[in-house]
Amino acid sequence: MKFIFATIHVKNLEDSIRFYEEVIGLKLVRRFPGGPKTEIAFLADGPAELELICNKDEELSQYGEYPSLGFEVDDLDQAMEVMKAQGVEIVSGPIQPNPKTRFFFIQDPDGLHLEIIEQK
C-alpha cells in the first residue's frame, strides 16, 4: 500500500492555492470542476498530493488542534523567518522533543494546523 493524497475542504480555493504555493512551496498539479458549485485542485512537491475541495454551498466546520499536516524543511530557523516575513503567524513552537527534531506550527487560511519540521 502507498499513501498518495490527503483531502481537505476549503472555504476559498484561490486563497488556499496561493497559501500552499507561496508559503508551503507546493505546486498546482491540476484543477477541475467537481460538480455544481464545487472545484477541486491537487498540489504536490513529490509523489503524495494535497487535494483541496471547495464547495460554495458547504459550511465548513472549524479545525481544532488536530489533525495536522507535516511539511519538512532543511532549516527551521530560516523557515520561521520566511513565514514571519510573509505575515504568517507562528501559533506554537519552536519545539525540540529530541536532539534531532525541531518543529513549529502555523495555520492555513481555514485554520488547519501545519507542522513545519526539521529532522537532522
N, CA, C and O atoms as CSV, one atom per row, in Angstrom:
chain,resi,resn,atom,element,x,y,z
A,1,MET,N,N,0.853,-1.175,0.000
A,1,MET,CA,C,0.000,0.000,0.000
A,1,MET,C,C,0.896,1.234,0.000
A,1,MET,O,O,1.967,1.235,0.606
A,2,LYS,N,N,0.449,2.281,-0.684
A,2,LYS,CA,C,1.224,3.514,-0.795
A,2,LYS,C,C,0.298,4.704,-0.566
A,2,LYS,O,O,-0.777,4.779,-1.160
A,3,PHE,N,N,0.714,5.637,0.294
A,3,PHE,CA,C,-0.058,6.850,0.552
A,3,PHE,C,C,0.076,7.769,-0.664
A,3,PHE,O,O,1.188,8.065,-1.104
A,4,ILE,N,N,-1.077,8.225,-1.213
A,4,ILE,CA,C,-0.993,9.053,-2.415
A,4,ILE,C,C,-1.577,10.465,-2.274
A,4,ILE,O,O,-1.128,11.376,-2.969
A,5,PHE,N,N,-2.572,10.671,-1.385
A,5,PHE,CA,C,-3.070,12.031,-1.205
A,5,PHE,C,C,-3.846,12.176,0.093
A,5,PHE,O,O,-4.306,11.200,0.686
A,6,ALA,N,N,-3.977,13.429,0.515
A,6,ALA,CA,C,-4.833,13.802,1.645
A,6,ALA,C,C,-5.789,14.864,1.117
A,6,ALA,O,O,-5.413,15.686,0.282
A,7,THR,N,N,-7.027,14.842,1.607
A,7,THR,CA,C,-8.050,15.779,1.160
A,7,THR,C,C,-8.423,16.727,2.287
A,7,THR,O,O,-8.632,16.304,3.424
A,8,ILE,N,N,-8.506,18.003,1.966
A,8,ILE,CA,C,-9.051,18.976,2.913
A,8,ILE,C,C,-10.082,19.830,2.172
A,8,ILE,O,O,-9.943,20.112,0.982
A,9,HIS,N,N,-11.103,20.226,2.899
A,9,HIS,CA,C,-12.136,21.102,2.353
A,9,HIS,C,C,-11.781,22.533,2.743
A,9,HIS,O,O,-11.395,22.803,3.880
A,10,VAL,N,N,-11.918,23.438,1.788
A,10,VAL,CA,C,-11.516,24.822,1.998
A,10,VAL,C,C,-12.666,25.762,1.657
A,10,VAL,O,O,-13.553,25.425,0.873
A,11,LYS,N,N,-12.633,26.951,2.261
A,11,LYS,CA,C,-13.673,27.950,2.003
A,11,LYS,C,C,-13.435,28.688,0.690
A,11,LYS,O,O,-14.372,28.957,-0.061
A,12,ASN,N,N,-12.165,29.015,0.421
A,12,ASN,CA,C,-11.824,29.810,-0.749
A,12,ASN,C,C,-10.656,29.135,-1.455
A,12,ASN,O,O,-9.536,29.126,-0.946
A,13,LEU,N,N,-10.923,28.572,-2.627
A,13,LEU,CA,C,-9.902,27.807,-3.338
A,13,LEU,C,C,-8.725,28.684,-3.751
A,13,LEU,O,O,-7.574,28.262,-3.642
A,14,GLU,N,N,-8.996,29.887,-4.218
A,14,GLU,CA,C,-7.909,30.792,-4.643
A,14,GLU,C,C,-6.966,31.093,-3.486
A,14,GLU,O,O,-5.747,31.003,-3.636
A,15,ASP,N,N,-7.533,31.455,-2.318
A,15,ASP,CA,C,-6.708,31.759,-1.148
A,15,ASP,C,C,-5.884,30.553,-0.719
A,15,ASP,O,O,-4.711,30.688,-0.372
A,16,SER,N,N,-6.499,29.370,-0.745
A,16,SER,CA,C,-5.800,28.157,-0.314
A,16,SER,C,C,-4.698,27.766,-1.297
A,16,SER,O,O,-3.605,27.387,-0.877
A,17,ILE,N,N,-4.968,27.854,-2.583
A,17,ILE,CA,C,-3.927,27.549,-3.566
A,17,ILE,C,C,-2.756,28.513,-3.398
A,17,ILE,O,O,-1.601,28.090,-3.378
A,18,ARG,N,N,-3.044,29.783,-3.279
A,18,ARG,CA,C,-1.997,30.790,-3.100
A,18,ARG,C,C,-1.165,30.486,-1.852
A,18,ARG,O,O,0.064,30.542,-1.899
A,19,PHE,N,N,-1.827,30.164,-0.735
A,19,PHE,CA,C,-1.127,29.857,0.507
A,19,PHE,C,C,-0.217,28.639,0.334
A,19,PHE,O,O,0.964,28.694,0.675
A,20,TYR,N,N,-0.757,27.553,-0.188
A,20,TYR,CA,C,0.037,26.328,-0.305
A,20,TYR,C,C,1.155,26.451,-1.339
A,20,TYR,O,O,2.162,25.749,-1.237
A,21,GLU,N,N,1.000,27.327,-2.327
A,21,GLU,CA,C,2.081,27.571,-3.282
A,21,GLU,C,C,3.125,28.522,-2.694
A,21,GLU,O,O,4.315,28.208,-2.684
A,22,GLU,N,N,2.684,29.681,-2.206
A,22,GLU,CA,C,3.616,30.723,-1.789
A,22,GLU,C,C,4.238,30.487,-0.420
A,22,GLU,O,O,5.419,30.776,-0.230
A,23,VAL,N,N,3.489,29.978,0.520
A,23,VAL,CA,C,4.004,29.778,1.874
A,23,VAL,C,C,4.628,28.395,2.040
A,23,VAL,O,O,5.729,28.271,2.576
A,24,ILE,N,N,3.939,27.371,1.590
A,24,ILE,CA,C,4.405,25.998,1.796
A,24,ILE,C,C,5.331,25.533,0.673
A,24,ILE,O,O,6.217,24.713,0.914
A,25,GLY,N,N,5.149,26.032,-0.534
A,25,GLY,CA,C,6.027,25.672,-1.635
A,25,GLY,C,C,5.534,24.535,-2.511
A,25,GLY,O,O,6.297,23.988,-3.306
A,26,LEU,N,N,4.250,24.168,-2.372
A,26,LEU,CA,C,3.695,23.143,-3.251
A,26,LEU,C,C,3.403,23.755,-4.622
A,26,LEU,O,O,3.332,24.975,-4.768
A,27,LYS,N,N,3.237,22.895,-5.614
A,27,LYS,CA,C,2.909,23.360,-6.955
A,27,LYS,C,C,1.542,22.807,-7.365
A,27,LYS,O,O,1.209,21.659,-7.071
A,28,LEU,N,N,0.768,23.637,-8.041
A,28,LEU,CA,C,-0.531,23.204,-8.544
A,28,LEU,C,C,-0.304,22.171,-9.646
A,28,LEU,O,O,0.363,22.446,-10.643
A,29,VAL,N,N,-0.870,20.978,-9.452
A,29,VAL,CA,C,-0.705,19.880,-10.403
A,29,VAL,C,C,-1.875,19.848,-11.381
A,29,VAL,O,O,-1.684,19.710,-12.589
A,30,ARG,N,N,-3.087,19.977,-10.844
A,30,ARG,CA,C,-4.269,20.014,-11.696
A,30,ARG,C,C,-5.423,20.650,-10.925
A,30,ARG,O,O,-5.461,20.664,-9.695
A,31,ARG,N,N,-6.364,21.176,-11.717
A,31,ARG,CA,C,-7.536,21.855,-11.141
A,31,ARG,C,C,-8.696,21.624,-12.084
A,31,ARG,O,O,-8.545,21.722,-13.302
A,32,PHE,N,N,-9.873,21.311,-11.514
A,32,PHE,CA,C,-11.007,20.979,-12.377
A,32,PHE,C,C,-12.318,21.121,-11.610
A,32,PHE,O,O,-12.322,21.107,-10.379
A,33,PRO,N,N,-13.444,21.259,-12.341
A,33,PRO,CA,C,-14.750,21.297,-11.692
A,33,PRO,C,C,-15.059,19.938,-11.072
A,33,PRO,O,O,-14.698,18.895,-11.618
A,34,GLY,N,N,-15.734,19.966,-9.923
A,34,GLY,CA,C,-16.096,18.729,-9.240
A,34,GLY,C,C,-17.601,18.577,-9.088
A,34,GLY,O,O,-18.061,17.779,-8.272
A,35,GLY,N,N,-18.358,19.316,-9.846
A,35,GLY,CA,C,-19.809,19.285,-9.737
A,35,GLY,C,C,-20.334,20.693,-9.575
A,35,GLY,O,O,-19.562,21.651,-9.613
A,36,PRO,N,N,-21.646,20.833,-9.393
A,36,PRO,CA,C,-22.225,22.167,-9.218
A,36,PRO,C,C,-21.603,22.879,-8.013
A,36,PRO,O,O,-21.586,22.344,-6.904
A,37,LYS,N,N,-21.102,24.072,-8.243
A,37,LYS,CA,C,-20.523,24.927,-7.200
A,37,LYS,C,C,-19.334,24.285,-6.480
A,37,LYS,O,O,-18.999,24.689,-5.367
A,38,THR,N,N,-18.700,23.297,-7.098
A,38,THR,CA,C,-17.555,22.618,-6.488
A,38,THR,C,C,-16.374,22.639,-7.448
A,38,THR,O,O,-16.515,22.392,-8.645
A,39,GLU,N,N,-15.206,22.942,-6.891
A,39,GLU,CA,C,-13.979,22.900,-7.672
A,39,GLU,C,C,-12.920,22.169,-6.852
A,39,GLU,O,O,-12.900,22.263,-5.624
A,40,ILE,N,N,-12.042,21.440,-7.540
A,40,ILE,CA,C,-11.032,20.613,-6.895
A,40,ILE,C,C,-9.666,20.986,-7.457
A,40,ILE,O,O,-9.518,21.227,-8.655
A,41,ALA,N,N,-8.678,21.028,-6.581
A,41,ALA,CA,C,-7.303,21.283,-7.004
A,41,ALA,C,C,-6.385,20.304,-6.282
A,41,ALA,O,O,-6.601,19.980,-5.115
A,42,PHE,N,N,-5.368,19.841,-6.983
A,42,PHE,CA,C,-4.334,18.993,-6.398
A,42,PHE,C,C,-3.015,19.740,-6.447
A,42,PHE,O,O,-2.647,20.304,-7.477
A,43,LEU,N,N,-2.303,19.740,-5.322
A,43,LEU,CA,C,-0.983,20.345,-5.237
A,43,LEU,C,C,-0.005,19.295,-4.735
A,43,LEU,O,O,-0.391,18.365,-4.028
A,44,ALA,N,N,1.275,19.448,-5.107
A,44,ALA,CA,C,2.271,18.468,-4.679
A,44,ALA,C,C,3.674,19.041,-4.794
A,44,ALA,O,O,3.899,20.062,-5.443
A,45,ASP,N,N,4.611,18.356,-4.145
A,45,ASP,CA,C,6.038,18.610,-4.356
A,45,ASP,C,C,6.793,17.280,-4.394
A,45,ASP,O,O,8.019,17.246,-4.295
A,46,GLY,N,N,6.062,16.215,-4.534
A,46,GLY,CA,C,6.613,14.866,-4.583
A,46,GLY,C,C,5.499,13.918,-4.973
A,46,GLY,O,O,4.514,14.330,-5.586
A,47,PRO,N,N,5.648,12.654,-4.623
A,47,PRO,CA,C,4.638,11.684,-5.048
A,47,PRO,C,C,3.278,11.836,-4.365
A,47,PRO,O,O,2.252,11.559,-4.988
A,48,ALA,N,N,3.243,12.265,-3.114
A,48,ALA,CA,C,1.955,12.443,-2.427
A,48,ALA,C,C,1.398,13.831,-2.753
A,48,ALA,O,O,2.147,14.798,-2.895
A,49,GLU,N,N,0.074,13.909,-2.868
A,49,GLU,CA,C,-0.579,15.158,-3.233
A,49,GLU,C,C,-1.524,15.630,-2.127
A,49,GLU,O,O,-1.976,14.847,-1.291
A,50,LEU,N,N,-1.804,16.922,-2.148
A,50,LEU,CA,C,-2.797,17.528,-1.275
A,50,LEU,C,C,-3.974,17.922,-2.150
A,50,LEU,O,O,-3.827,18.715,-3.080
A,51,GLU,N,N,-5.150,17.363,-1.848
A,51,GLU,CA,C,-6.362,17.668,-2.603
A,51,GLU,C,C,-7.154,18.722,-1.841
A,51,GLU,O,O,-7.470,18.545,-0.665
A,52,LEU,N,N,-7.469,19.813,-2.517
A,52,LEU,CA,C,-8.303,20.871,-1.950
A,52,LEU,C,C,-9.661,20.807,-2.636
A,52,LEU,O,O,-9.741,20.810,-3.864
A,53,ILE,N,N,-10.722,20.751,-1.849
A,53,ILE,CA,C,-12.076,20.750,-2.393
A,53,ILE,C,C,-12.804,21.982,-1.869
A,53,ILE,O,O,-12.842,22.235,-0.665
A,54,CYS,N,N,-13.376,22.736,-2.788
A,54,CYS,CA,C,-14.140,23.921,-2.416
A,54,CYS,C,C,-15.546,23.792,-2.978
A,54,CYS,O,O,-15.742,23.772,-4.194
A,55,ASN,N,N,-16.526,23.706,-2.079
A,55,ASN,CA,C,-17.935,23.673,-2.446
A,55,ASN,C,C,-18.543,24.956,-1.897
A,55,ASN,O,O,-18.585,25.161,-0.684
A,56,LYS,N,N,-19.012,25.811,-2.787
A,56,LYS,CA,C,-19.536,27.130,-2.388
A,56,LYS,C,C,-20.729,27.037,-1.434
A,56,LYS,O,O,-20.983,27.977,-0.681
A,57,ASP,N,N,-21.466,25.920,-1.450
A,57,ASP,CA,C,-22.630,25.761,-0.577
A,57,ASP,C,C,-22.304,25.073,0.747
A,57,ASP,O,O,-23.156,25.005,1.633
A,58,GLU,N,N,-21.100,24.571,0.887
A,58,GLU,CA,C,-20.734,23.800,2.074
A,58,GLU,C,C,-20.282,24.720,3.202
A,58,GLU,O,O,-19.467,25.619,2.993
A,59,GLU,N,N,-20.804,24.493,4.372
A,59,GLU,CA,C,-20.349,25.210,5.552
A,59,GLU,C,C,-19.300,24.345,6.230
A,59,GLU,O,O,-19.579,23.221,6.649
A,60,LEU,N,N,-18.095,24.882,6.334
A,60,LEU,CA,C,-17.007,24.097,6.909
A,60,LEU,C,C,-17.048,24.145,8.427
A,60,LEU,O,O,-17.339,25.182,9.023
A,61,SER,N,N,-16.757,23.021,9.036
A,61,SER,CA,C,-16.604,23.001,10.485
A,61,SER,C,C,-15.207,23.516,10.813
A,61,SER,O,O,-14.300,23.441,9.984
A,62,GLN,N,N,-15.042,24.025,11.990
A,62,GLN,CA,C,-13.756,24.563,12.417
A,62,GLN,C,C,-12.788,23.440,12.730
A,62,GLN,O,O,-13.147,22.448,13.364
A,63,TYR,N,N,-11.548,23.609,12.274
A,63,TYR,CA,C,-10.497,22.666,12.645
A,63,TYR,C,C,-10.071,22.968,14.069
A,63,TYR,O,O,-10.037,24.128,14.478
A,64,GLY,N,N,-9.751,21.943,14.814
A,64,GLY,CA,C,-9.173,22.121,16.134
A,64,GLY,C,C,-7.666,22.014,16.020
A,64,GLY,O,O,-7.092,22.296,14.968
A,65,GLU,N,N,-7.039,21.613,17.085
A,65,GLU,CA,C,-5.585,21.442,17.068
A,65,GLU,C,C,-5.185,20.270,16.177
A,65,GLU,O,O,-4.082,20.242,15.631
A,66,TYR,N,N,-6.079,19.316,16.038
A,66,TYR,CA,C,-5.803,18.135,15.209
A,66,TYR,C,C,-6.943,17.928,14.239
A,66,TYR,O,O,-8.075,18.262,14.589
A,67,PRO,N,N,-6.733,17.410,13.061
A,67,PRO,CA,C,-5.479,16.857,12.576
A,67,PRO,C,C,-4.502,17.959,12.191
A,67,PRO,O,O,-4.860,19.137,12.166
A,68,SER,N,N,-3.272,17.572,11.892
A,68,SER,CA,C,-2.292,18.493,11.342
A,68,SER,C,C,-1.586,17.797,10.183
A,68,SER,O,O,-1.536,16.569,10.111
A,69,LEU,N,N,-1.052,18.596,9.292
A,69,LEU,CA,C,-0.252,18.081,8.192
A,69,LEU,C,C,1.187,18.509,8.427
A,69,LEU,O,O,1.427,19.624,8.891
A,70,GLY,N,N,2.146,17.650,8.119
A,70,GLY,CA,C,3.553,17.948,8.349
A,70,GLY,C,C,4.302,18.224,7.058
A,70,GLY,O,O,4.112,17.538,6.054
A,71,PHE,N,N,5.160,19.244,7.098
A,71,PHE,CA,C,5.999,19.616,5.967
A,71,PHE,C,C,7.432,19.771,6.457
A,71,PHE,O,O,7.701,20.536,7.383
A,72,GLU,N,N,8.349,19.040,5.829
A,72,GLU,CA,C,9.749,19.057,6.255
A,72,GLU,C,C,10.521,20.170,5.566
A,72,GLU,O,O,10.327,20.438,4.381
A,73,VAL,N,N,11.406,20.818,6.332
A,73,VAL,CA,C,12.308,21.845,5.808
A,73,VAL,C,C,13.737,21.490,6.195
A,73,VAL,O,O,13.965,20.724,7.132
A,74,ASP,N,N,14.694,22.050,5.470
A,74,ASP,CA,C,16.104,21.812,5.789
A,74,ASP,C,C,16.569,22.662,6.959
A,74,ASP,O,O,17.403,22.223,7.751
A,75,ASP,N,N,16.035,23.883,7.077
A,75,ASP,CA,C,16.486,24.832,8.098
A,75,ASP,C,C,15.262,25.470,8.764
A,75,ASP,O,O,14.595,26.318,8.170
A,76,LEU,N,N,14.979,25.059,9.987
A,76,LEU,CA,C,13.787,25.537,10.690
A,76,LEU,C,C,13.850,27.035,10.974
A,76,LEU,O,O,12.848,27.734,10.824
A,77,ASP,N,N,15.013,27.535,11.381
A,77,ASP,CA,C,15.136,28.958,11.682
A,77,ASP,C,C,14.857,29.802,10.437
A,77,ASP,O,O,14.166,30.817,10.513
A,78,GLN,N,N,15.392,29.383,9.304
A,78,GLN,CA,C,15.142,30.092,8.053
A,78,GLN,C,C,13.655,30.030,7.695
A,78,GLN,O,O,13.078,31.031,7.272
A,79,ALA,N,N,13.037,28.862,7.863
A,79,ALA,CA,C,11.606,28.716,7.568
A,79,ALA,C,C,10.775,29.651,8.450
A,79,ALA,O,O,9.809,30.249,7.978
A,80,MET,N,N,11.142,29.777,9.715
A,80,MET,CA,C,10.414,30.680,10.613
A,80,MET,C,C,10.536,32.124,10.137
A,80,MET,O,O,9.553,32.865,10.144
A,81,GLU,N,N,11.729,32.524,9.727
A,81,GLU,CA,C,11.930,33.891,9.244
A,81,GLU,C,C,11.117,34.149,7.978
A,81,GLU,O,O,10.519,35.215,7.834
A,82,VAL,N,N,11.091,33.186,7.063
A,82,VAL,CA,C,10.308,33.328,5.832
A,82,VAL,C,C,8.820,33.458,6.161
A,82,VAL,O,O,8.126,34.302,5.595
A,83,MET,N,N,8.336,32.619,7.077
A,83,MET,CA,C,6.917,32.671,7.469
A,83,MET,C,C,6.582,34.044,8.059
A,83,MET,O,O,5.577,34.658,7.702
A,84,LYS,N,N,7.435,34.511,8.962
A,84,LYS,CA,C,7.193,35.816,9.597
A,84,LYS,C,C,7.203,36.938,8.562
A,84,LYS,O,O,6.375,37.847,8.623
A,85,ALA,N,N,8.137,36.879,7.611
A,85,ALA,CA,C,8.229,37.902,6.566
A,85,ALA,C,C,6.984,37.896,5.677
A,85,ALA,O,O,6.613,38.931,5.123
A,86,GLN,N,N,6.339,36.735,5.540
A,86,GLN,CA,C,5.120,36.636,4.738
A,86,GLN,C,C,3.873,36.938,5.563
A,86,GLN,O,O,2.758,36.867,5.048
A,87,GLY,N,N,4.052,37.274,6.831
A,87,GLY,CA,C,2.914,37.606,7.686
A,87,GLY,C,C,2.182,36.403,8.233
A,87,GLY,O,O,1.048,36.523,8.695
A,88,VAL,N,N,2.821,35.233,8.187
A,88,VAL,CA,C,2.215,34.005,8.710
A,88,VAL,C,C,2.531,33.904,10.192
A,88,VAL,O,O,3.695,33.972,10.587
A,89,GLU,N,N,1.507,33.741,11.008
A,89,GLU,CA,C,1.683,33.654,12.456
A,89,GLU,C,C,2.191,32.272,12.858
A,89,GLU,O,O,1.671,31.250,12.411
A,90,ILE,N,N,3.212,32.258,13.707
A,90,ILE,CA,C,3.693,31.015,14.317
A,90,ILE,C,C,2.783,30.789,15.528
A,90,ILE,O,O,2.830,31.562,16.485
A,91,VAL,N,N,1.960,29.744,15.498
A,91,VAL,CA,C,0.993,29.533,16.575
A,91,VAL,C,C,1.554,28.716,17.727
A,91,VAL,O,O,0.996,28.722,18.825
A,92,SER,N,N,2.667,28.003,17.482
A,92,SER,CA,C,3.281,27.214,18.540
A,92,SER,C,C,4.697,26.858,18.126
A,92,SER,O,O,4.962,26.530,16.969
A,93,GLY,N,N,5.604,26.929,19.100
A,93,GLY,CA,C,6.971,26.499,18.846
A,93,GLY,C,C,7.915,27.676,18.678
A,93,GLY,O,O,7.520,28.838,18.763
A,94,PRO,N,N,9.175,27.339,18.435
A,94,PRO,CA,C,9.668,26.019,18.069
A,94,PRO,C,C,9.737,25.065,19.271
A,94,PRO,O,O,9.948,25.474,20.412
A,95,ILE,N,N,9.552,23.799,18.965
A,95,ILE,CA,C,9.572,22.724,19.953
A,95,ILE,C,C,10.661,21.750,19.543
A,95,ILE,O,O,10.798,21.432,18.361
A,96,GLN,N,N,11.440,21.272,20.512
A,96,GLN,CA,C,12.506,20.312,20.219
A,96,GLN,C,C,12.348,19.109,21.149
A,96,GLN,O,O,12.881,19.110,22.259
A,97,PRO,N,N,11.613,18.074,20.701
A,97,PRO,CA,C,11.367,16.915,21.557
A,97,PRO,C,C,12.579,16.002,21.722
A,97,PRO,O,O,12.632,15.196,22.650
A,98,ASN,N,N,13.554,16.132,20.816
A,98,ASN,CA,C,14.795,15.361,20.929
A,98,ASN,C,C,15.881,16.114,20.178
A,98,ASN,O,O,15.575,17.070,19.465
A,99,PRO,N,N,17.150,15.712,20.315
A,99,PRO,CA,C,18.242,16.474,19.687
A,99,PRO,C,C,18.183,16.542,18.154
A,99,PRO,O,O,18.829,17.409,17.565
A,100,LYS,N,N,17.441,15.671,17.503
A,100,LYS,CA,C,17.437,15.624,16.041
A,100,LYS,C,C,16.180,16.214,15.399
A,100,LYS,O,O,16.104,16.313,14.175
A,101,THR,N,N,15.202,16.604,16.203
A,101,THR,CA,C,13.927,17.055,15.656
A,101,THR,C,C,13.505,18.377,16.286
A,101,THR,O,O,13.507,18.526,17.508
A,102,ARG,N,N,13.142,19.337,15.430
A,102,ARG,CA,C,12.568,20.608,15.879
A,102,ARG,C,C,11.403,20.937,14.962
A,102,ARG,O,O,11.436,20.614,13.774
A,103,PHE,N,N,10.369,21.580,15.506
A,103,PHE,CA,C,9.222,21.941,14.675
A,103,PHE,C,C,8.468,23.112,15.276
A,103,PHE,O,O,8.631,23.454,16.447
A,104,PHE,N,N,7.629,23.722,14.427
A,104,PHE,CA,C,6.697,24.752,14.876
A,104,PHE,C,C,5.408,24.565,14.095
A,104,PHE,O,O,5.370,23.838,13.102
A,105,PHE,N,N,4.344,25.231,14.555
A,105,PHE,CA,C,3.043,25.122,13.915
A,105,PHE,C,C,2.586,26.472,13.379
A,105,PHE,O,O,2.809,27.517,13.990
A,106,ILE,N,N,1.937,26.417,12.211
A,106,ILE,CA,C,1.220,27.555,11.636
A,106,ILE,C,C,-0.179,27.048,11.291
A,106,ILE,O,O,-0.487,25.875,11.504
A,107,GLN,N,N,-1.015,27.922,10.764
A,107,GLN,CA,C,-2.346,27.510,10.314
A,107,GLN,C,C,-2.547,27.946,8.868
A,107,GLN,O,O,-2.057,28.994,8.445
A,108,ASP,N,N,-3.279,27.123,8.117
A,108,ASP,CA,C,-3.624,27.510,6.747
A,108,ASP,C,C,-4.795,28.489,6.807
A,108,ASP,O,O,-5.275,28.784,7.902
A,109,PRO,N,N,-5.273,29.004,5.671
A,109,PRO,CA,C,-6.360,30.006,5.694
A,109,PRO,C,C,-7.643,29.537,6.373
A,109,PRO,O,O,-8.452,30.369,6.783
A,110,ASP,N,N,-7.851,28.226,6.502
A,110,ASP,CA,C,-9.061,27.709,7.146
A,110,ASP,C,C,-8.819,27.228,8.577
A,110,ASP,O,O,-9.714,26.652,9.194
A,111,GLY,N,N,-7.627,27.458,9.104
A,111,GLY,CA,C,-7.340,27.104,10.481
A,111,GLY,C,C,-6.762,25.713,10.686
A,111,GLY,O,O,-6.602,25.278,11.826
A,112,LEU,N,N,-6.445,25.008,9.608
A,112,LEU,CA,C,-5.825,23.691,9.739
A,112,LEU,C,C,-4.383,23.865,10.202
A,112,LEU,O,O,-3.630,24.651,9.627
A,113,HIS,N,N,-4.000,23.124,11.251
A,113,HIS,CA,C,-2.635,23.201,11.770
A,113,HIS,C,C,-1.661,22.505,10.821
A,113,HIS,O,O,-1.897,21.385,10.368
A,114,LEU,N,N,-0.558,23.202,10.534
A,114,LEU,CA,C,0.507,22.653,9.711
A,114,LEU,C,C,1.779,22.639,10.545
A,114,LEU,O,O,2.181,23.657,11.109
A,115,GLU,N,N,2.402,21.479,10.613
A,115,GLU,CA,C,3.656,21.336,11.358
A,115,GLU,C,C,4.813,21.480,10.379
A,115,GLU,O,O,4.914,20.743,9.398
A,116,ILE,N,N,5.676,22.437,10.664
A,116,ILE,CA,C,6.864,22.651,9.856
A,116,ILE,C,C,8.017,22.045,10.661
A,116,ILE,O,O,8.315,22.498,11.766
A,117,ILE,N,N,8.660,21.018,10.099
A,117,ILE,CA,C,9.588,20.209,10.874
A,117,ILE,C,C,10.960,20.094,10.215
A,117,ILE,O,O,11.084,19.972,8.996
A,118,GLU,N,N,11.978,20.135,11.059
A,118,GLU,CA,C,13.364,19.914,10.644
A,118,GLU,C,C,13.847,18.658,11.349
A,118,GLU,O,O,13.743,18.534,12.569
A,119,GLN,N,N,14.382,17.722,10.555
A,119,GLN,CA,C,14.919,16.490,11.121
A,119,GLN,C,C,16.362,16.339,10.645
A,119,GLN,O,O,16.634,16.332,9.444
A,120,LYS,N,N,17.274,16.220,11.597
A,120,LYS,CA,C,18.705,16.098,11.239
A,120,LYS,C,C,19.182,14.689,11.423
A,120,LYS,O,O,20.351,14.395,11.173
